[in-house]
Amino acid sequence: MKGRPTFAIGSVLVAAVLVVAVVSLVWLPYDPSDTSGGRLAPPGGGHPLGTDKLGRDLLTQLMIGARIALTVGVGSVLVGGLLGVTAGLLAGFATRWLDDTISAVLDILIAFPTLLLAMLVVAVRQASLGSAILAIGLAMSVVVARLTRVLVKRVLAEDYITASRTSGTSWPRVVTEHVLPNIWPTLLVNLALQLGLAVLAEAALSYLGLGPPPPNASWGRLLQEAQATVLTAPTGAIAPGVLLVVLVVGVNLVADGFRDLADPTRRWSR
């Protein structure tokens, strides 16, 4: 069974980033605005990873970046999941003309890349942590809504739903007792994958200058700031890139583990 090692490895990677993010809430090696370390100082001398072009401790910036990445990722999943599942349920239970209307709107919105939708939302609001969460969450909700609609339609077509309704079960009970329990495993896998995409989207927004503004040290902004000095001080570009890869790969491995746990036949057939 390969699903369990996959899930374990992914959990370790995500947990490592989570620990760094939690520690950053109570302790940081230096004040985020401290520029006394000297510009582009190499690792050592009180700065394990060196300093950036402004003289700030790079380890401190990376720890704050871990906190921002997880905050935006989890916040976006909560916003996207709540809005997407609600819209998907409404579409699944709607009359045919309303379902067709919702489906058409979702098809139009899903044609736009997630990053583009997020950029449009951020452009309307000021760039901030909340704007990034809202923008990515709204973009993500379209994908979740479309998946939820398909899953709900599939469940409602089952014979036991007809039998339940014939016996007098109300639609709210059908949703809570039959629909949601049957669609949550697939939704959980999708939301886990969306978390990784949200982390990448936040890094991309920050790289373009549309993410949380300073002193928030997003990994994407650190990459953008380090690109001009990548040859003279490569740690500034390599470190946030490695952490970004570690978190996204970890999340994807966890999602793959969820998929195996939710589908035992797939787990045994691998």
N, C-alpha and C positions, 0 to 999 in steps of 0.2 A: 504494500500500500504506500504509494509515493506521496499521497496527499498530506499525511501527517508530518513527514520531514519538511515538506514544502511550507506547511503552515508554521512549523516550529522555527525554521530559518527566517521566514518573513517576520514572525513575531519578535524574534531577537533583534532584527534590524530596526523595526519600528520602535521597540521598547528602548533601544539605545538612544535614538533621537528624542524620544519622549522624556527620558531621564535628563538629558541635557536641557531640554526646554523647561522642565520643572525646576531644575537646579537654578536656572537663570532667573527665576522669579524671586529667589531668596539670596542668591550670591552670584556675583560677577567678579572676575579678576580685577577689572578696572572700571571706572566710570565710563559709560559709553561716549561721553564727550571729551574725555581726557586725551589730549594730543601731545603729551609730554614724552612719548616714546621715540620721537624722531621719525622722519619720513622714510618709509620703506625699509625699516630696520629688519635684518634677517632674524630667523628664529634664534632664541637664546636671550640672555641678559634680562630676565624677568618677563619676556614675551615669548612663550613657547612656540607660537606660530609667526612671530614677527609682528610688524605693524603695517598699516595701509599708507596710502599716499598723503594722508592728513596727520599721520602719527598716532592713530588710534590702535589699540590692541586688537589684533585680528581674532584671537580666540573669543574675546568679549563680543565682537560683532557676530561671529558665527553662532554663539550661544543664543543671542537675541534673535538671530535669523531662524533658528530651530523653533523658537517659540512662535514666531510670526507664521512660519510655514504650517505648523500644526493648527494654530488658531484659525487661519484662513481656510485650511483644508477641512477641518471639522465643522466650522461655521458654515461653509459653503454647502457641505453635504446635508446639514440640518435644514438649511433654507431650501435647497434644491429638492431634498427628499420630501419635505412637508408640502411644498407647492406642487411638485410633480405627482406624488401619490394622490393628492386631493383631486388634481385635474384629471388624472388617469381614471380614478374611480367615477368621477362625474361623467366622463366620456363613456366608460364601460356600461353605465346604467342609463345613459341618456337615450332619448328617442332617436330615431334614425337620422332625422335632419340635423338635430343638434350634435349628434355624434359625428356626422359628416363635416359639419362646420368646425368643430374642435379639431378633428383630424387634419383638415385642410390647413388650419392655422399652425398646428404643430409641424406639419410637413414644410410649411414655408419657413418657420423659425429654425427648424433643424437643418435647413440648407445653409444657414449661416454658421461659420466656424465659431466654436465656443469663445475663442479669444476675441474675435471681432465683436460679438454681442457684448462681451465684458467691457471692451474698450468703449463701445457706444454708451453703456451705462455709466462708466467712470467719467466719460466726457461730459455728461449731463451734471453729475455731481462733482464735488471736489475730490481729488485723490486722497484717500485715507484708508485706514484698516477696515472700517465699516463699509466703505464703498466697494472695496475689493471683495469682501465677503458677499455683499448683496449682488454685485455684478456677476461673479462666478456662479453664485447660487441660482440666480435667475436663468443664466445660460444653461446650467446643468439641469434645471427643472424640466426643460423641454424634452430631453432624452429620457428622463425618469418617467415623465407623463406618458410618453409614447409606449414605453415598455409596460407600464402599469396597465394601460388600456388594453394592450394585446393579452396580457395575462388574465385580466378580469374577464374579457370576452371568452377566453378559453375555459375558465372555470365555470362561468354562467351557462356554458353549453353542455355541461355534464348532467347526467341523469339524476344524480343525487340532489342537485339544486332544484330540479323540477319536483322531485319527491318532497323536498323540504318545504317548498312553497305550497304544494298541494296539502300538506299537513297543517298549514296555517302559520308557518314561520314568517315573521315580518322581514322586510328587506334589511333593516339595520342589524337584525340577528344573523341574517344570511351573510352580511359583510363581515361581522366580527367572528362568527363561528365557522364559516366555510371559505369565504374569499380571501381574507387577509392571511389566515394560517396556511393557505395553499400557495400564495404568491410571495410571502416574505423571504423564503430561502433564495429565490432568484433575485429579488430586489436587494437583498443583503449583499450578494456577490456584485451586483451592478454598482451599488453605492460605494463598496470598497474600491472598485476600479475608478469610480468618479473621484474618490479622495485623492488618488494619485494624480489624476488629470487636473484637479483643483490646485494641487501644490505646484505643478508645472505651469498652470495658467497664472498663478500669483507671481511666480518667478519671472514669467514673460512680461507681465504687466509692469513689474518693478524694473525690469531691464529697460523697458521703454519709457520709464519715468512716470507711469500711471498707477503705481502701487503705493503702499504706505510711505509717506514722506519721512525724511530724517527728523528725529534721530532713530527711527525704526530701521534696523539694519537687515533688510531682506536679503536673502541669498542672491536673488536676481539683481538687486542694485549693487551688491558687492561684486558680482561678475561684471557688471557694466563699468564700474569704477576701476576695476583691475585690468580691463582689456588693453589700456594704453601702456601698462607696465608689466605685461605678462612675460616679457623676455628678461627684464631686470629683477622682477620680484614675482616669480611664478606661483608662489604659495597663495597669494591673494586671489588668484583665479582658480587654482586647482582645488583648494580646500572647499569653497562653497559648491563647486561643481560636483565633487565627490560626495558631499553630504546630500545634495539634491538627488543624485543617483541612488544612494543608499536608501533614502526614504521612499522614493518612488518604487524601486525594485522591491523593497520590503513590503510595501502596501500591496503591490501586485501579487507577490507570493502569498500573502495572507488571503487575498481575494481568491487565488487559485485553490488554496486550502479550504476556504468556505465552499467553493464549488464542489470539491470532492466530498466534503462532509454532507452537503445538501443532496448530492446525487451518488448514493452508494454504488450503483451499477457502474457509473463512470470510474469511481475510485478503484473498483476491483478489476475493471477491464484495462486499466493503464499498464 
